[in-house]
Amino acid sequence: MSQAIIQIDQLSKRYKEASEYSLKDVSFTINAGDKFGVFGPNGAGKTTLISIICKLFSQTSGEVRYFPANGHDLSIGFVPQDLALYEELTAQQNMEYFGALYKLSKAEVINRTEELLAILGLSKVAQKKVKTFSGGMKRRLNLAIGIIHNPEILFLDEPTVGVDIQSKNAIMAFLEELNETGTTIVYTSHHMEEAEDFCDTIAIMDYGKVIANDTLKNLYESYNVSGLMEIMILLTGKEYRDGV
């Protein structure tokens, strides 16, 4: 039987002076060990939802319940779409800085930095300033920073946007390995083929609500389609959403 790691119950969010809710009565469960995808058009509420779950924003109403395996606070990792890096620092210095924010010991930071930079192909540039890195290298470092503290659950917002095919493959392969070792992953992206290859369970959002939530297999059968893109178009329409 699957064990919940996060449970969202009737979650709503309306920003100050906004006339509409960005989230309205959102409810679903993320199970431990899952690869959970959150998808929807621009303005669907994905970023607001993830920000609340990661405790970056507060909700207007509703509840988020956390079920850590160790009985203490749930350890959360977050890799944002906008790179959270210091360009004037080296890769190693960035890792040391963020490791300190997570209150890791010096030995833990050294070990995790060496391990993650090696896995993500950045060992040779550990002493180089991030401003000299390619887009793919920055994305991989961004990921390394997000998991330096060994989080139980990792949130990823467009982790492969703007990178070359080699970096994309390396990032997705590493995420698969990370999940196989027990890390729950919550993932959002506009790359539907990538999502289909990676995710086990999907939540589709539109206008601040969850309009579908199930395994990919069950969704295909329920809507009699063969791809996630077909489901997205079927449920959210074909209209432009730029700027919505």
C-alpha positions as CSV (number, residue, x, y, z in Angstrom):
1,M,0.0,0.0,0.0
2,S,1.3,3.4,-0.9
3,Q,2.3,5.8,1.9
4,A,1.5,9.5,1.6
5,I,4.4,11.9,2.0
6,I,2.3,15.1,1.3
7,Q,-1.5,15.5,1.4
8,I,-3.1,18.7,0.1
9,D,-6.6,19.4,1.3
10,Q,-8.9,22.1,-0.1
11,L,-6.0,24.4,-0.7
12,S,-6.9,27.9,-1.9
13,K,-4.9,31.1,-2.6
14,R,-5.9,34.6,-3.4
15,Y,-3.2,37.2,-3.6
16,K,-3.8,40.6,-1.9
17,E,-6.0,42.8,-4.0
18,A,-6.6,40.1,-6.6
19,S,-10.2,39.6,-7.8
20,E,-9.7,35.9,-8.6
21,Y,-8.3,32.9,-6.7
22,S,-5.0,31.6,-8.1
23,L,-5.8,28.3,-6.4
24,K,-9.3,27.1,-5.5
25,D,-10.1,24.0,-3.4
26,V,-7.1,21.9,-4.6
27,S,-6.9,18.4,-3.1
28,F,-4.6,15.5,-3.9
29,T,-2.0,13.2,-2.4
30,I,1.7,12.7,-3.3
31,N,2.9,9.2,-2.3
32,A,6.4,8.5,-1.1
33,G,8.7,7.3,-3.9
34,D,6.4,8.7,-6.6
35,K,7.4,10.7,-9.7
36,F,4.6,13.1,-9.7
37,G,4.0,15.5,-12.5
38,V,2.0,18.8,-12.2
39,F,1.0,20.2,-15.6
40,G,-1.3,22.9,-17.1
41,P,-1.4,26.0,-19.3
42,N,0.2,29.3,-18.3
43,G,-1.6,30.8,-15.4
44,A,-3.0,27.4,-14.2
45,G,-1.6,27.9,-10.7
46,K,1.3,25.4,-10.8
47,T,3.9,27.8,-9.5
48,T,1.7,29.1,-6.7
49,L,0.8,25.5,-5.7
50,I,4.5,24.4,-5.5
51,S,5.5,27.6,-3.7
52,I,2.9,26.9,-1.0
53,I,3.9,23.3,-0.6
54,C,7.5,24.3,-0.3
55,K,6.5,26.9,2.4
56,L,7.6,29.9,0.3
57,F,4.0,31.3,0.3
58,S,1.2,31.0,2.7
59,Q,-2.3,29.8,1.6
60,T,-5.5,31.7,2.0
61,S,-7.3,28.5,3.2
62,G,-6.9,24.8,3.2
63,E,-4.1,22.6,4.6
64,V,-0.9,20.9,3.5
65,R,0.1,17.9,5.6
66,Y,3.6,16.5,5.6
67,F,4.5,12.9,6.6
68,P,8.3,12.6,7.0
69,A,9.8,9.2,7.3
70,N,12.0,10.2,10.2
71,G,9.3,11.7,12.3
72,H,10.8,15.2,12.2
73,D,10.3,18.0,9.7
74,L,10.0,16.8,6.1
75,S,13.2,17.6,4.2
76,I,12.3,19.4,1.0
77,G,14.5,20.3,-2.0
78,F,13.4,22.9,-4.5
79,V,15.1,23.5,-7.9
80,P,13.5,26.6,-9.5
81,Q,13.2,27.5,-13.1
82,D,15.0,30.7,-12.5
83,L,18.6,29.8,-11.7
84,A,19.5,30.2,-8.0
85,L,23.2,30.7,-8.4
86,Y,25.9,33.3,-7.6
87,E,27.6,34.0,-10.9
88,E,30.7,35.5,-9.3
89,L,31.3,32.4,-7.2
90,T,32.8,29.2,-8.3
91,A,30.7,26.0,-8.5
92,Q,32.3,24.8,-5.2
93,Q,31.8,28.1,-3.5
94,N,28.1,28.0,-4.5
95,M,27.8,24.5,-3.0
96,E,29.5,25.5,0.2
97,Y,27.3,28.5,0.6
98,F,24.0,26.7,0.1
99,G,25.2,23.7,2.2
100,A,25.8,26.1,5.0
101,L,22.3,27.5,4.7
102,Y,21.0,23.9,5.1
103,K,23.2,23.7,8.3
104,L,25.3,20.9,7.0
105,S,28.6,20.2,8.6
106,K,31.8,21.2,6.8
107,A,32.6,17.5,6.2
108,E,29.1,16.9,4.8
109,V,29.4,19.8,2.5
110,I,32.8,18.6,1.2
111,N,31.6,15.1,0.7
112,R,28.3,16.0,-1.0
113,T,30.0,18.6,-3.2
114,E,32.6,16.2,-4.5
115,E,29.9,13.5,-5.0
116,L,27.3,15.6,-6.8
117,L,29.7,17.5,-9.0
118,A,31.3,14.2,-10.1
119,I,27.9,12.7,-10.9
120,L,26.7,15.7,-12.8
121,G,29.9,16.2,-14.8
122,L,31.1,19.3,-13.1
123,S,34.2,18.2,-11.2
124,K,36.7,19.7,-13.7
125,V,35.0,23.1,-13.4
126,A,34.5,23.1,-9.6
127,Q,37.0,26.0,-9.2
128,K,35.7,28.1,-12.1
129,K,33.2,31.0,-11.7
130,V,29.6,30.1,-12.7
131,K,29.5,33.1,-15.1
132,T,31.8,31.1,-17.4
133,F,29.4,28.1,-17.5
134,S,27.1,27.1,-20.4
135,G,23.3,27.0,-19.8
136,G,23.5,23.2,-19.3
137,M,26.2,23.4,-16.8
138,K,24.3,26.0,-14.8
139,R,21.2,23.8,-14.8
140,R,23.2,20.8,-13.5
141,L,24.7,23.0,-10.7
142,N,21.3,24.3,-9.9
143,L,20.1,20.7,-9.4
144,A,23.2,19.8,-7.3
145,I,22.5,22.8,-5.0
146,G,18.8,21.7,-4.6
147,I,19.7,18.2,-3.4
148,I,22.9,18.9,-1.4
149,H,21.0,18.2,1.8
150,N,19.6,14.8,0.7
151,P,15.9,15.9,0.7
152,E,13.2,13.3,1.1
153,I,11.1,15.1,-1.6
154,L,12.4,17.2,-4.5
155,F,10.4,19.8,-6.4
156,L,11.6,20.6,-9.9
157,D,10.3,23.5,-12.0
158,E,11.3,23.1,-15.7
159,P,14.6,21.4,-14.8
160,T,15.7,21.0,-18.5
161,V,14.6,24.3,-20.0
162,G,17.1,25.8,-22.4
163,V,19.7,23.0,-22.2
164,D,21.3,20.9,-24.9
165,I,20.3,17.3,-25.5
166,Q,23.4,15.9,-23.6
167,S,22.6,17.9,-20.5
168,K,18.9,17.1,-20.7
169,N,19.7,13.3,-20.9
170,A,22.2,13.6,-18.0
171,I,19.7,15.4,-15.8
172,M,16.8,13.1,-16.5
173,A,19.0,10.0,-16.0
174,F,20.2,11.3,-12.7
175,L,16.7,12.1,-11.5
176,E,15.7,8.5,-12.3
177,E,18.6,7.2,-10.2
178,L,17.7,9.7,-7.4
179,N,14.1,8.4,-7.4
180,E,15.2,4.8,-7.4
181,T,17.2,5.4,-4.2
182,G,14.0,6.7,-2.4
183,T,13.7,10.4,-3.2
184,T,10.1,11.4,-4.1
185,I,10.1,13.8,-7.1
186,V,7.5,16.4,-8.0
187,Y,8.1,17.7,-11.5
188,T,6.6,20.4,-13.7
189,S,7.5,21.1,-17.4
190,H,6.1,22.1,-20.7
191,H,8.0,19.1,-22.4
192,M,5.2,16.6,-22.7
193,E,7.3,13.8,-24.1
194,E,9.9,14.2,-21.3
195,A,7.0,14.1,-18.8
196,E,5.5,10.9,-20.3
197,D,8.9,9.2,-20.1
198,F,9.5,10.3,-16.5
199,C,6.3,10.6,-14.5
200,D,4.2,7.9,-12.9
201,T,1.3,10.0,-11.6
202,I,-0.1,13.2,-13.1
203,A,-2.1,16.2,-11.9
204,I,-3.5,18.5,-14.6
205,M,-4.4,22.0,-13.5
206,D,-6.4,24.8,-15.1
207,Y,-7.6,28.1,-13.7
208,G,-6.4,27.2,-10.3
209,K,-8.1,23.8,-10.0
210,V,-7.0,20.2,-10.4
211,I,-9.1,18.9,-13.3
212,A,-7.5,15.4,-13.6
213,N,-5.3,13.3,-11.2
214,D,-4.3,9.7,-11.8
215,T,-1.6,7.5,-13.2
216,L,-0.7,8.0,-16.8
217,K,-2.0,4.6,-17.7
218,N,-5.4,5.3,-16.1
219,L,-5.6,8.7,-17.7
220,Y,-4.9,7.2,-21.2
221,E,-7.6,4.6,-20.7
222,S,-10.2,7.1,-19.2
223,Y,-9.9,9.6,-22.0
224,N,-9.1,7.0,-24.8
225,V,-5.9,8.8,-25.9
226,S,-2.3,7.7,-26.4
227,G,-0.4,10.7,-25.2
228,L,-0.3,13.4,-22.5
229,M,-0.5,16.2,-25.0
230,E,-3.9,14.9,-26.2
231,I,-5.2,14.9,-22.7
232,M,-3.9,18.4,-22.1
233,I,-5.6,19.8,-25.2
234,L,-8.8,17.8,-24.5
235,L,-9.1,19.2,-21.0
236,T,-7.7,22.7,-21.3
237,G,-8.6,23.6,-24.9
238,K,-6.5,25.1,-27.8
239,E,-6.8,28.8,-26.9
240,Y,-3.6,30.8,-26.4
241,R,-2.7,31.3,-22.8
242,D,0.2,33.7,-23.1
243,G,0.1,36.3,-20.3
244,V,-2.9,34.7,-18.6
